[in-house]
Amino acid sequence: MFPFLLFKRHILPGVLCTVLLGCTAVHAASLNFSSDTPAILSSPSITLTVLAGSAADMLTVNATSVVVTISDTTGGSFTLTSAAYDLLVTQTGTAGTITQTCNSGLATVILSQSSGSGVYTITPTASQCVSASPTPTPTPTPTPTPIPGGGGGGGGGGGGGGTVLPPAPPAICSATSTLPVGVSEGDLVRGPDGIKVYIVNSSGYIRHIFNPQVFSFYHHFKWDQIKNLDATDFARLKPSDLYRADGDQAVYSLKEVDEAKGIAQKQWLNMTASDFAGLLFDPNQIFTINVQERDYYQAGTPLIKTDFTYPVRRNQLVQPEASSTVYFIDARGYKRIIPPAAYAAYCYDKTRLTTLTTAELDTYPQVRAMTLENGDGRVYVIDPAADMRHWVENTDAFGRLGLTWNEVAIVNAQEFGAYAEGTPEQ
């Protein structure tokens, strides 16, 4: 989906463009909102509100996020609210000030810019806000975030921005400890998004605590005991949605439908132990929950072995038949070629490499571009045949190359450095 641009009324042939219509045009004048104005996202399907009195240089509404450009000449601040989900804010350009508050489930973000110009990407999370106190903080240097799609004169943005990319795998492999330093079984942790809360088991698996209501089912859980992990440590943990209730041998997979509304479906794995192992599930990834949580979820359609065409491979090095090429399948199920110079970053061991048929490998979509973890946010298209990377200079080039944000991976420094710098794509 191409992003929606918000601007002052601007007449196109046959169309009156207001803030809610997907008109691909740019208005250079600053935006001043005299009344509360809705900004509608499609994934998740929610309506955010730009409060009256807000000002911005440009506002772009994508399918999954809102992108705001403000500068020291804008003349004021910008305020966005969400009644359904908490809001995650990242920023590029000159650092400004982000103030976030939560009051009775209403998340509010206030942006201000005292110098220079900043671009802020505001993305709904999967959780309703729970903090009741304001947290004004200077904007830190962000983890690389996709530049917003769209662009001048109606150019497409390669499928819109705001896609959440998985963190890069750790650059240094450790054979001595499954868990990051300072993390133990039963700990509650957050990843780089600073929002979602997970519980850790001794085998390095993490389970998402679905929402604050589920959190409250466990009286020993304390909000002030949640540990915040950086991208490297968080990437060492393996997500799992499998669980069984205490005293119940039935194993379920959780399908999260709408966290804010408390809707999730438990899907019974109706299969034998042999089927389970054949699909590469690990018994250690099954968490034990209490009966209250089990009964909180709706009953969904049971899953059987034939619902899975191939084993579920994630964060795994693989190799196609009759080929020396090594691929990494990331946490989203996207594959990318790993150059030999980066093997050490992935604990490469030829004797443990999994060989796949071409048909199975083809079921995983291909990563085509990358951005450096904790880098400057630049996106590079990859030429794996030549071990080259080419900087994609702007959104026009991004669209011309037919890229989508799902095809962009965050990589560690060792993998990034394995590619030589090529001619930029303009």
C-alpha positions as MATLAB code, in Angstrom:
seq = 'MFPFLLFKRHILPGVLCTVLLGCTAVHAASLNFSSDTPAILSSPSITLTVLAGSAADMLTVNATSVVVTISDTTGGSFTLTSAAYDLLVTQTGTAGTITQTCNSGLATVILSQSSGSGVYTITPTASQCVSASPTPTPTPTPTPTPIPGGGGGGGGGGGGGGTVLPPAPPAICSATSTLPVGVSEGDLVRGPDGIKVYIVNSSGYIRHIFNPQVFSFYHHFKWDQIKNLDATDFARLKPSDLYRADGDQAVYSLKEVDEAKGIAQKQWLNMTASDFAGLLFDPNQIFTINVQERDYYQAGTPLIKTDFTYPVRRNQLVQPEASSTVYFIDARGYKRIIPPAAYAAYCYDKTRLTTLTTAELDTYPQVRAMTLENGDGRVYVIDPAADMRHWVENTDAFGRLGLTWNEVAIVNAQEFGAYAEGTPEQ';
ca = [
       0.000    0.000    0.000;
       1.319    3.434   -0.826;
       1.321    5.877    2.077;
      -1.222    8.615    2.559;
       0.107   12.167    2.694;
      -1.588   14.667    4.966;
      -1.444   18.306    4.004;
      -3.545   21.442    3.856;
      -6.394   21.332    1.376;
      -4.937   20.946   -2.056;
      -7.071   20.622   -5.189;
      -6.308   17.851   -7.662;
      -8.358   17.291  -10.825;
     -11.728   15.967   -9.699;
     -10.644   15.379   -6.101;
     -10.785   17.481   -2.940;
      -7.904   16.187   -0.839;
      -8.243   16.464    2.920;
      -6.317   14.792    5.686;
      -8.123   11.456    5.351;
      -7.797   10.863    1.622;
      -4.953    8.975   -0.025;
      -3.862   11.723   -2.403;
      -0.291   11.530   -3.607;
       0.747   15.159   -3.584;
       2.975   17.382   -1.482;
       2.156   20.774   -0.015;
       5.220   22.780    0.986;
       3.506   25.040    3.516;
       3.452   24.043    7.186;
       0.389   22.248    8.542;
      -1.695   23.844   11.275;
      -4.545   21.776   12.700;
      -7.399   23.940   13.933;
      -9.463   20.957   15.105;
      -8.939   17.354   16.170;
      -8.174   15.346   13.028;
      -8.331   11.534   12.610;
      -5.448    9.600   11.037;
      -6.590    6.136    9.969;
      -4.214    3.137    9.831;
      -5.078   -0.190    8.252;
      -2.656   -2.484   10.115;
      -3.713   -2.482   12.874;
      -7.110   -1.077   11.937;
      -7.259    1.899   14.288;
      -7.825    5.633   14.228;
      -5.271    7.932   15.813;
      -6.081   11.592   16.526;
      -4.022   14.671   15.718;
      -5.045   17.191   18.375;
      -6.134   20.723   17.592;
      -3.279   23.206   17.802;
      -0.736   20.782   16.351;
       1.703   21.992   13.705;
       3.973   20.086   11.303;
       5.889   20.563    8.073;
       4.574   17.269    6.647;
       2.485   14.369    7.868;
       2.406   10.959    6.162;
      -0.039    8.212    7.158;
       1.159    4.756    6.110;
      -0.631    1.457    6.595;
       1.176    0.851    9.891;
       2.539    4.179   11.090;
       2.408    7.974   11.049;
       5.490    9.908    9.925;
       5.806   13.538   11.069;
       8.336   16.109    9.880;
       8.773   19.179   12.109;
      11.454   21.861   12.286;
      12.381   24.892   14.354;
      10.422   27.005   11.847;
       7.208   24.968   12.152;
       5.888   27.180   14.907;
       4.647   24.957   17.704;
       4.433   21.308   18.703;
       2.634   18.236   17.360;
       0.349   16.019   19.468;
      -1.003   12.561   18.523;
      -3.211   10.316   20.669;
      -4.244    6.651   20.602;
      -7.129    5.207   22.584;
      -6.412    1.571   21.635;
      -2.662    1.011   21.531;
       0.511    2.376   23.051;
       2.734    4.348   20.661;
       6.390    3.743   19.797;
       8.365    6.748   18.485;
      11.663    6.723   16.579;
      13.416    9.752   15.093;
      15.974   10.707   12.442;
      17.561   14.070   11.769;
      18.237   16.685   14.443;
      17.243   15.501   17.914;
      14.066   17.033   19.296;
      11.978   16.290   22.383;
       9.465   13.449   22.685;
       7.008   13.507   25.591;
       4.840   10.393   26.074;
       2.046   10.031   28.611;
      -0.657    7.516   29.421;
      -3.914    8.375   31.138;
      -6.614    5.708   31.593;
      -5.404    3.819   28.537;
      -5.077    6.919   26.303;
      -1.546    7.149   24.898;
      -0.346   10.644   23.985;
       2.810   11.694   22.108;
       3.937   15.343   22.017;
       6.769   16.295   19.650;
       8.691   19.557   19.676;
      11.712   20.770   17.742;
      13.832   23.663   19.048;
      16.511   23.457   16.339;
      17.003   21.904   12.927;
      14.524   19.439   11.457;
      13.452   15.988   12.599;
      11.419   13.147   11.112;
       9.435   11.120   13.661;
       7.895    7.703   12.950;
       5.021    6.876   15.320;
       3.929    3.225   15.311;
       1.145    1.599   17.364;
       2.417   -1.299   19.449;
       0.548   -4.497   20.239;
      -0.186   -3.369   23.803;
      -2.358   -0.742   25.448;
      -0.362    1.808   27.429;
      -0.040    1.127   31.138;
       2.234    3.861   32.494;
       0.442    6.750   34.150;
       3.352    9.168   34.355;
       4.822   11.450   31.668;
       8.312   10.626   30.411;
       9.766   13.638   28.588;
      13.160   12.657   27.174;
      15.560   14.055   24.585;
      15.433   11.898   21.468;
      18.268    9.320   21.516;
      20.130    8.112   18.462;
      17.620    5.609   17.005;
      18.058    2.060   15.890;
      17.900    2.141   12.052;
      14.315    2.708   10.995;
      12.954    2.491    7.429;
      12.594    5.887    5.815;
       8.904    6.505    5.045;
       7.557    5.439    1.690;
       5.903    7.847   -0.699;
       7.856   10.878   -1.863;
       7.549   13.944   -3.992;
       5.048   14.212   -6.774;
       3.194   10.994   -6.036;
       6.128    8.567   -6.164;
       5.436    5.203   -4.513;
       7.377    4.133   -1.481;
       7.828    0.462   -2.173;
       4.888   -0.703   -0.096;
       4.866    1.820    2.721;
       7.044    2.233    5.775;
       6.908    1.284    9.377;
       7.520   -2.460    9.003;
       9.116   -3.829   12.157;
      12.361   -5.599   11.284;
      13.911   -8.262   13.513;
      17.178   -7.303   15.212;
      20.476   -8.464   13.756;
      21.799  -11.775   15.076;
      24.575  -11.361   17.641;
      27.935  -10.533   16.097;
      29.785  -12.758   18.599;
      28.674  -16.340   19.237;
      28.963  -17.772   22.718;
      29.190  -21.487   23.366;
      29.139  -21.123   27.141;
      25.708  -19.647   27.851;
      22.294  -19.872   26.205;
      20.963  -16.806   28.005;
      22.368  -13.268   27.840;
      24.445  -12.145   30.804;
      22.206  -11.026   33.656;
      19.134  -12.922   32.366;
      17.809  -15.996   34.168;
      14.894  -18.393   33.849;
      11.643  -16.705   34.828;
      12.872  -13.176   34.146;
      10.627  -10.669   32.419;
      12.335   -8.834   29.559;
      11.686   -6.230   26.891;
      13.442   -5.986   23.547;
      14.591   -2.887   21.645;
      10.997   -1.756   21.007;
      10.681   -1.034   24.740;
       7.051   -2.175   24.730;
       6.344   -5.906   24.518;
       7.043   -7.952   27.627;
       8.263  -11.563   27.501;
       9.070  -14.272   30.032;
      12.277  -16.287   29.606;
      12.847  -20.002   30.158;
      16.108  -21.824   30.840;
      16.484  -22.960   27.213;
      16.548  -19.418   25.870;
      12.944  -19.298   24.658;
      10.712  -16.308   25.342;
       6.910  -16.114   25.454;
       5.030  -12.865   24.865;
       2.824  -11.804   27.768;
      -0.243  -11.070   25.658;
      -1.547   -7.958   27.439;
      -1.739   -6.310   30.887;
      -4.733   -8.474   31.811;
      -2.684  -11.653   31.308;
       0.181  -10.022   33.226;
      -2.174   -9.587   36.179;
      -2.899  -13.357   36.259;
       0.558  -13.878   37.754;
       0.848  -12.128   41.097;
       4.631  -12.525   41.219;
       5.017  -10.442   38.019;
       6.129   -6.894   38.811;
       6.356   -4.101   36.242;
       9.453   -2.642   37.906;
      11.305   -5.961   37.565;
      11.228   -6.038   33.750;
      14.723   -6.075   32.243;
      15.426   -4.087   29.072;
      17.668   -5.844   26.542;
      19.574   -4.372   23.624;
      19.190   -5.754   20.101;
      22.182   -8.109   20.394;
      21.069   -9.767   23.639;
      17.410   -9.903   22.604;
      18.357  -11.626   19.328;
      19.916  -14.471   21.317;
      16.469  -15.388   22.673;
      14.061  -17.496   20.629;
      10.356  -16.584   20.474;
       7.796  -19.308   21.093;
       3.997  -19.229   21.173;
       3.591  -22.821   22.419;
       2.262  -23.579   25.887;
       0.237  -25.952   28.009;
      -1.688  -25.293   31.180;
      -0.483  -26.655   34.497;
      -1.977  -30.131   34.906;
      -3.075  -30.311   31.244;
      -0.987  -32.209   28.675;
      -2.634  -30.543   25.650;
      -0.185  -28.232   23.842;
      -1.501  -25.078   22.189;
      -0.216  -22.430   19.834;
      -1.433  -18.895   20.534;
      -2.743  -16.775   17.676;
      -2.805  -13.129   18.761;
      -5.753  -11.378   17.078;
      -6.314   -8.043   18.857;
      -4.271   -7.341   21.946;
      -6.048   -4.128   22.904;
      -9.423   -5.890   22.863;
      -8.037   -8.981   24.578;
      -8.746  -11.313   21.647;
      -6.454  -14.278   21.064;
      -7.100  -17.855   19.979;
      -5.566  -21.015   21.400;
      -5.015  -23.637   18.701;
      -4.511  -27.190   19.925;
      -1.637  -29.046   18.270;
      -3.532  -32.192   17.344;
      -0.535  -34.351   16.472;
       1.677  -37.122   17.806;
       5.036  -36.586   19.486;
       6.665  -37.902   16.312;
       4.794  -35.341   14.193;
       5.819  -32.614   16.616;
       9.506  -33.536   16.398;
       9.327  -33.936   12.626;
       8.198  -30.330   12.289;
      11.343  -29.249   14.212;
       9.417  -28.065   17.238;
      11.440  -28.294   20.436;
       9.820  -29.631   23.642;
      11.817  -26.969   25.513;
       9.837  -24.230   23.771;
       6.599  -25.306   25.474;
       5.818  -22.962   28.377;
       3.590  -23.885   31.310;
       0.870  -21.354   32.116;
      -1.883  -21.230   34.715;
      -5.476  -22.300   34.066;
      -6.738  -18.715   34.322;
      -4.656  -17.672   31.329;
      -5.582  -20.781   29.351;
      -9.292  -20.106   29.832;
      -8.874  -16.418   28.951;
      -8.218  -17.262   25.287;
     -10.849  -18.222   22.739;
     -10.795  -21.707   21.215;
      -9.432  -21.633   17.669;
      -9.131  -24.234   14.931;
      -6.867  -27.155   15.948;
      -3.622  -27.562   14.015;
      -2.575  -30.876   12.499;
       0.655  -31.949   10.824;
      -0.613  -31.286    7.314;
      -1.208  -27.624    8.213;
       2.581  -27.341    7.976;
       3.920  -28.047    4.471;
       7.510  -27.920    5.707;
       9.179  -27.704    9.112;
       9.056  -24.271   10.717;
      12.611  -22.933   10.373;
      13.618  -19.665   12.019;
      17.030  -18.167   12.879;
      18.724  -21.058   11.132;
      21.596  -21.512    8.652;
      20.664  -23.698    5.696;
      22.105  -24.779    2.361;
      20.293  -25.852   -0.821;
      21.014  -29.219   -2.378;
      24.082  -29.398   -4.651;
      25.140  -25.867   -3.723;
      27.817  -24.260   -1.556;
      25.677  -21.143   -0.917;
      24.729  -20.615    2.726;
      21.466  -18.882    3.673;
      20.198  -17.516    6.968;
      16.435  -17.788    7.635;
      15.560  -14.967   10.026;
      12.899  -14.645   12.726;
      10.313  -13.508   10.152;
      10.940  -16.441    7.824;
      12.897  -14.402    5.235;
      16.090  -15.873    3.759;
      19.292  -14.126    2.752;
      22.667  -15.280    1.472;
      25.491  -15.078    4.029;
      28.913  -14.303    2.493;
      31.776  -16.488    3.777;
      33.409  -13.473    5.458;
      30.392  -13.271    7.807;
      30.156  -16.967    8.731;
      31.672  -16.413   12.177;
      28.836  -14.044   13.105;
      26.399  -16.948   12.745;
      28.311  -19.689   14.596;
      28.854  -21.409   11.255;
      29.566  -25.116   11.534;
      29.446  -27.049    8.260;
      28.738  -30.333   10.032;
      25.537  -28.876   11.529;
      24.311  -27.120    8.384;
      20.786  -28.121    7.326;
      20.374  -29.088    3.664;
      17.059  -28.131    2.052;
      15.467  -29.071   -1.214;
      15.084  -26.252   -3.696;
      11.300  -26.504   -3.309;
      11.491  -25.966    0.469;
      13.999  -23.122    0.177;
      11.753  -21.419   -2.355;
       8.961  -21.173    0.228;
      10.985  -18.518    2.078;
      10.908  -15.007    0.578;
      14.238  -13.344   -0.195;
      15.868  -10.428    1.616;
      17.047   -7.925   -1.015;
      18.368   -5.036    1.057;
      19.949   -4.329    4.422;
      20.660   -1.610    6.968;
      23.390   -1.638    9.605;
      22.365   -2.261   13.196;
      22.806    0.983   15.175;
      24.105    2.654   12.008;
      23.023    5.810   10.195;
      19.744    4.344    8.915;
      20.875    4.047    5.287;
      19.353    1.211    3.259;
      21.539   -0.753    0.836;
      20.397   -3.061   -1.931;
      22.446   -6.270   -1.939;
      24.227   -7.828   -4.940;
      25.148  -11.224   -3.426;
      26.790  -12.499   -6.617;
      29.414   -9.729   -6.408;
      29.401   -9.340   -2.594;
      28.489   -5.678   -3.121;
      26.104   -3.288   -1.397;
      24.621   -0.201   -3.062;
      23.192    2.693   -1.053;
      19.572    3.446   -1.993;
      19.751    7.240   -1.875;
      16.046    8.134   -1.865;
      12.501    6.804   -1.965;
      12.319    7.166   -5.752;
      15.216    4.723   -6.092;
      13.594    2.461   -3.482;
      10.402    2.346   -5.543;
      12.207    1.986   -8.882;
      14.037   -1.069   -7.554;
      10.685   -2.574   -6.532;
      11.793   -2.969   -2.911;
       9.445   -3.465    0.017;
      10.338   -2.971    3.673;
       9.786   -6.673    4.364;
      12.772   -7.296    2.068;
      15.083   -5.165    4.240;
      17.063   -6.844    7.044;
      18.958   -5.323    9.948;
      22.458   -6.852    9.917;
      25.402   -6.811   12.307;
      28.695   -5.080   11.543;
      30.481   -8.264   10.505;
      27.908   -9.118    7.859;
      27.656   -5.504    6.703;
      31.444   -5.305    6.287;
      31.518   -8.478    4.196;
      30.022   -6.478    1.309;
      32.098   -3.936   -0.634;
      30.611   -0.473   -1.250;
      29.238   -0.124   -4.777;
      27.779    2.706   -6.830;
      24.755    4.315   -5.135;
      21.291    3.798   -6.569;
      19.796    7.232   -7.345;
];
